[in-house]
């Protein structure tokens, strides 16, 4: 496997909780899939985790055609120790076009700060190097 990109996002949990309190339904409809909304446990923490993973995945993929991210096309669920990502729509088409075969994600929380990291990998074919695919 060859690296496509690495993405990192940081979320202030206190600020995110405040945002959920003020704009919960509007924000939920725009950014989250029902699978993300239905996760058990601390709703604000789960949504913050999903949001941070979405941002990190988008940064790792570096899609050229997604000028306005379609947040619901990246679904991130899990408890933080075990997260999974599912792509759909334009984001998936871009990832497929680049040959992305896996996206590994992880999150960590410390002192009300949540950090998400995503690593996108592509399958390396014979004769293909990062420089010949536009990767650096």
ABEGO torsion letter per residue (X at the ends): XBBABBBBBBBBAAAAAAAAAAAAAAAAAAABBAAAAABBEBAAAAAAAAAAAAAAAAAAAGBAABABBBAAABBBBEAGABBBBBBBEAAAAAAAAAGBABBBBBBBBBGGBBBBBBBBBBBBBBGBBAAAAGBX
